[in-house]
Amino acid sequence: MDEMGIKAEPIREEGQAAPETKFCKHCGKSIAKAAVVCPLCGCQVEEIKGEAGAPQINITNTNANMMGMMPGRIRNKWTAFFLCLFLGFIGAHKFYEGKTGMGILYLLTLGLFGIGWFIDFIVLLFKPNPYYV
């Protein structure tokens, strides 16, 4: 036995055939040639091969939800931002985005009593330029 408590290989006589062995890539000890995991250190020494092989995985990067439609109208962030800053209480930025119903609601309620105007101001500040509506 060595310092790790593992038995050393027995000494073979010249007439005996050597069992098929290989060395572990991690601990360097002699292990059976068919071993996939080293029984001494527990590390994987070869890839696990299944009978059917590796499964075929197909990745398609198409979005089925779009169904060929355009993503929307492109709008400039800074145009919408300054419309919101100066005329947001009457919904000018909503009319610019093509959201006429929300624009009328902002016009009648003075920007949803200022709360909607403030929220839109912050949201527009963090949108990418250009953005889609």
trRosetta pair geometry for C-beta under 8 A, 3 or more apart (Angstrom, degrees):
i j d omega theta_ij theta_ji phi_ij phi_ji
1 5 5.7 -7 -175 -144 123 36
1 6 6.7 143 -149 65 74 27
1 7 5.8 -45 -92 -93 71 50
1 8 7.1 -148 -85 -15 20 83
2 5 7.5 -70 69 -3 60 16
2 6 5.7 -14 40 56 100 82
2 8 6.4 104 -38 -64 95 93
6 29 6.9 -51 140 -124 161 148
6 40 6.1 27 -114 -135 145 118
9 30 6.0 13 -64 54 128 146
12 16 4.5 -119 -172 71 109 128
12 18 6.4 -170 37 -93 168 72
13 16 5.3 95 57 -3 74 104
18 21 7.3 -85 156 12 101 102
19 32 7.5 -54 143 -117 118 76
20 32 7.2 54 92 -163 77 65
20 33 4.0 -49 137 -2 102 138
20 34 7.7 69 98 -24 119 81
21 30 4.8 21 165 -176 140 101
21 31 6.5 150 -157 76 88 27
21 32 6.2 -71 -111 -110 67 27
21 33 5.8 -132 -107 -48 12 80
22 30 7.5 157 83 -148 22 62
22 31 6.3 -30 68 66 71 78
22 32 7.8 6 25 117 81 22
22 33 5.0 98 -16 -110 100 65
22 35 7.7 -149 50 46 104 98
22 45 7.7 154 103 147 122 145
23 28 5.9 -9 -180 -157 114 45
23 29 7.0 164 -149 82 71 22
23 30 5.9 -45 -96 -94 66 53
23 31 7.3 109 -133 18 20 81
24 27 4.8 12 93 47 137 81
24 28 6.1 -59 68 -9 85 13
24 29 5.2 18 17 50 120 71
24 30 7.9 -123 -7 -64 82 8
24 31 5.4 72 -55 -7 92 125
24 38 4.2 48 -118 -104 130 136
24 40 6.7 -118 -30 51 158 114
24 41 6.3 135 162 22 157 120
24 43 7.0 106 -174 63 115 108
24 45 5.5 -107 -136 -90 66 134
25 43 7.5 -110 67 111 85 129
25 45 5.3 150 10 -136 99 85
26 38 6.5 -131 46 4 111 154
26 41 5.4 -140 97 93 120 155
26 43 4.1 43 8 55 160 158
26 45 7.1 -121 0 -89 97 86
27 38 6.3 153 23 161 115 159
27 40 5.8 -123 73 100 157 117
27 41 4.0 170 -34 -39 133 138
27 43 7.2 157 -19 22 94 122
29 38 7.2 110 59 -162 105 122
29 40 4.9 -2 59 44 153 165
29 41 7.4 155 21 -21 120 102
31 35 4.7 -70 145 42 119 153
31 38 5.5 -124 -65 -128 159 74
31 39 6.5 152 -132 22 115 87
31 40 6.8 -132 -80 1 110 107
31 45 7.2 162 61 -2 147 164
32 35 4.5 113 67 -30 86 103
35 38 6.6 82 142 -94 134 38
35 39 6.7 -96 -137 -20 140 91
35 45 6.6 44 111 44 94 131
35 46 7.9 133 105 16 55 113
36 44 6.5 -16 150 -149 78 80
36 45 6.7 -174 -179 53 31 79
36 46 5.0 -95 -133 62 67 96
36 47 7.8 -68 -149 90 107 19
36 48 5.7 71 -175 -93 150 71
37 42 6.6 -6 173 -159 107 39
37 43 7.1 -179 -154 93 71 26
37 44 5.4 -42 -101 -100 76 57
37 45 6.8 155 -115 8 21 84
38 41 4.8 13 101 45 133 84
38 42 6.4 -53 76 -1 85 14
38 43 5.2 15 28 53 118 72
38 44 7.8 -143 2 -82 80 10
38 45 5.4 94 -46 -36 90 118
39 42 7.8 29 -150 -73 19 51
44 47 8.0 58 160 -92 120 31
44 48 7.6 -64 -149 -40 127 92
49 53 7.6 -21 -164 -108 80 50
50 53 6.2 -121 73 -26 91 8
50 54 7.3 130 34 -69 112 39
52 55 7.8 35 109 -78 115 66
63 66 4.7 72 96 -9 107 108
64 67 7.2 37 173 -64 51 68
66 69 5.5 -144 178 47 72 80
66 71 7.2 -39 -128 -85 121 69
71 132 5.1 -55 129 -138 104 162
72 132 3.8 109 67 175 120 104
72 133 5.4 -171 162 70 126 37
73 98 6.4 86 43 -10 148 148
73 132 6.8 136 66 -154 35 67
73 133 5.2 -26 63 56 91 94
74 130 4.7 40 -174 137 100 143
74 131 7.6 145 -150 76 59 26
74 132 6.2 -42 -94 -96 53 66
75 79 7.1 -121 176 65 84 115
75 80 5.8 53 150 -41 123 127
75 96 6.9 108 -146 138 127 96
75 97 5.9 -21 -83 -110 166 71
75 130 6.2 160 74 -169 34 97
75 131 5.9 -29 63 69 88 76
75 132 7.4 133 16 -120 84 17
75 133 5.2 46 -12 -19 128 116
76 79 4.1 72 81 8 111 111
76 80 6.7 169 87 -6 60 85
76 129 6.6 29 -159 -152 58 99
76 130 5.7 -57 -95 -112 45 95
77 80 6.1 -68 -155 43 29 105
77 81 5.9 31 152 -26 68 112
77 124 6.5 153 -164 -176 79 81
77 127 5.3 -174 -119 89 113 104
77 128 7.0 -139 -62 115 139 27
77 129 3.7 -92 11 -92 127 94
77 130 6.5 -159 -22 -122 83 40
77 131 5.9 83 -75 -4 90 105
78 81 5.2 -49 -138 35 34 117
78 82 6.3 27 164 -13 67 103
78 129 6.6 26 -21 -117 84 140
79 82 6.4 -61 -148 39 25 100
79 83 6.3 25 154 -16 62 110
79 96 6.6 -164 129 -175 106 148
80 83 5.7 -57 -145 40 31 113
80 84 6.2 32 155 -20 66 108
80 93 4.8 85 -163 -149 75 103
80 96 5.6 -172 -100 97 77 137
80 97 6.4 53 -115 -60 127 97
80 124 5.4 -145 115 -139 106 131
80 127 8.0 -9 76 56 136 147
81 84 5.8 -59 -152 37 27 110
81 85 6.3 29 151 -24 64 107
81 93 7.8 75 -62 -113 13 134
81 121 7.7 84 -150 -144 70 59
81 124 4.7 173 -93 138 75 124
81 125 6.5 98 -125 -79 120 56
82 85 5.3 -45 -140 33 37 116
82 86 6.2 9 169 4 68 108
83 86 6.8 -71 -141 51 23 87
83 87 5.5 -47 -170 54 64 104
83 88 7.0 113 127 -68 60 70
83 92 4.4 -131 -178 110 104 108
83 93 4.2 148 100 -75 110 76
83 96 5.4 121 53 -17 173 148
84 87 7.5 -67 -94 66 12 60
84 88 3.9 47 -166 -85 54 117
84 92 7.5 -153 -72 69 38 87
84 93 4.0 4 -65 -36 82 152
84 117 7.0 162 -171 -159 85 74
84 120 5.3 -143 -141 121 134 109
84 121 5.3 179 138 -90 122 67
84 124 5.5 156 17 16 158 159
85 88 6.4 79 -20 -21 11 117
85 121 6.5 98 -85 -125 63 107
86 92 7.8 -25 84 46 78 146
87 90 5.5 -51 -180 47 83 101
87 91 7.9 -54 138 54 86 26
87 92 3.6 32 109 3 122 141
87 93 7.3 154 84 -26 86 75
88 91 7.2 46 -169 -77 40 25
88 92 6.8 -85 -77 38 33 87
88 93 5.8 -1 -106 4 78 119
88 106 7.5 -90 170 -177 56 138
88 111 5.5 56 131 -107 81 130
88 117 4.2 118 131 -146 115 101
88 120 6.3 178 -153 81 124 125
88 121 6.4 -21 -102 -65 172 96
89 106 7.2 179 172 169 25 96
89 110 4.9 -7 -179 -171 99 72
89 111 4.0 -75 -124 -21 51 122
89 114 7.0 -9 -111 -92 100 65
89 117 5.4 -10 -82 -86 58 154
90 106 6.5 95 159 123 19 97
90 107 5.0 37 -166 -110 69 72
90 110 7.4 -24 -76 -122 54 52
90 111 7.4 -38 -28 -49 24 85
91 94 4.3 -41 -172 35 91 120
91 95 6.1 94 128 -22 88 91
91 102 6.7 180 -148 126 124 69
91 103 3.9 145 143 -149 126 56
91 104 7.1 -107 81 -20 166 16
91 105 7.1 123 -88 66 149 58
91 106 2.8 136 -72 75 108 126
91 107 4.9 -77 23 -43 124 74
91 111 6.9 -176 -57 -87 69 63
92 95 5.7 -53 -151 36 36 111
92 96 6.4 41 149 -23 66 105
92 103 7.5 77 -85 -139 15 108
93 96 5.3 -49 -147 34 36 118
93 97 6.5 32 154 -16 65 104
93 120 6.4 153 83 154 142 136
93 124 7.0 -65 -169 -74 152 152
94 97 5.8 -55 -148 39 33 108
94 99 4.6 -78 -173 77 85 104
94 100 7.7 145 135 -92 95 16
94 102 4.4 -131 -159 101 139 101
94 103 3.8 -173 98 -74 110 74
94 106 5.6 149 10 6 144 141
94 120 7.9 -68 -59 -129 91 158
95 98 7.7 49 -179 -72 32 18
95 99 7.5 -98 -75 63 24 60
95 100 6.4 53 -116 -105 69 59
95 103 4.1 84 -58 -120 77 155
97 133 4.6 -179 -166 -123 91 153
98 133 5.9 138 36 120 111 140
99 102 4.2 -1 140 34 116 116
99 103 6.0 142 98 -26 71 88
99 133 7.5 -121 -36 -173 97 126
100 103 5.3 -55 -146 35 33 117
100 104 6.4 33 157 -19 67 101
101 104 6.0 -52 -151 33 30 108
101 105 6.5 30 150 -17 63 106
102 105 5.4 -52 -147 38 37 115
102 106 6.2 39 153 -20 68 103
103 106 5.7 -53 -147 36 30 110
103 107 6.3 34 151 -23 64 107
104 107 5.4 -52 -147 35 33 116
104 108 6.3 26 157 -14 66 107
105 108 6.1 -59 -145 40 28 105
105 109 6.1 -8 166 12 66 115
105 112 7.2 23 137 -69 101 87
106 109 6.5 -75 -134 55 24 87
106 110 7.6 -25 175 156 58 6
106 111 5.2 25 -159 -96 93 42
106 112 6.4 -48 -108 -23 68 76
106 116 6.4 -130 -105 101 94 136
106 117 7.2 113 -149 -70 113 86
109 112 5.2 38 107 -93 131 33
109 113 5.9 -56 163 -36 100 67
109 116 7.7 66 96 21 122 133
110 113 6.4 62 76 -94 93 32
110 114 6.8 -7 122 -47 97 70
110 117 7.9 -48 145 -29 61 134
111 114 5.5 60 90 -87 114 30
111 115 7.6 163 128 43 86 41
111 116 5.3 -162 168 71 65 92
111 117 3.1 3 -177 -43 138 115
111 118 7.9 98 149 -13 127 63
111 120 7.9 -120 -156 26 101 126
112 115 5.3 -78 113 63 101 84
112 116 2.9 79 35 -6 130 122
112 117 6.8 -178 44 -17 83 70
113 116 7.5 91 43 7 59 90
114 117 5.5 -57 -147 40 38 116
114 118 6.2 38 158 -21 70 106
115 118 6.0 -56 -150 36 29 108
115 119 6.4 25 154 -16 64 108
116 119 5.7 -55 -144 39 32 110
116 120 6.1 31 158 -17 66 108
117 120 5.9 -58 -147 39 27 109
117 121 6.3 35 152 -27 62 106
118 121 5.5 -50 -150 29 31 118
118 122 6.8 26 155 -13 63 103
119 122 6.0 -57 -153 38 33 107
119 123 6.2 29 152 -17 67 110
120 123 5.6 -55 -139 41 33 111
120 124 6.0 33 162 -19 67 108
121 124 6.2 -57 -146 37 22 108
121 125 6.6 29 152 -27 57 107
122 125 5.6 -54 -155 27 32 118
122 126 7.0 7 158 -2 64 108
123 126 6.4 -74 -156 45 31 95
123 127 6.6 44 150 -42 68 101
124 127 5.6 -39 -144 9 38 119
127 131 4.7 -37 166 -54 120 153
128 131 5.5 130 68 -79 71 90
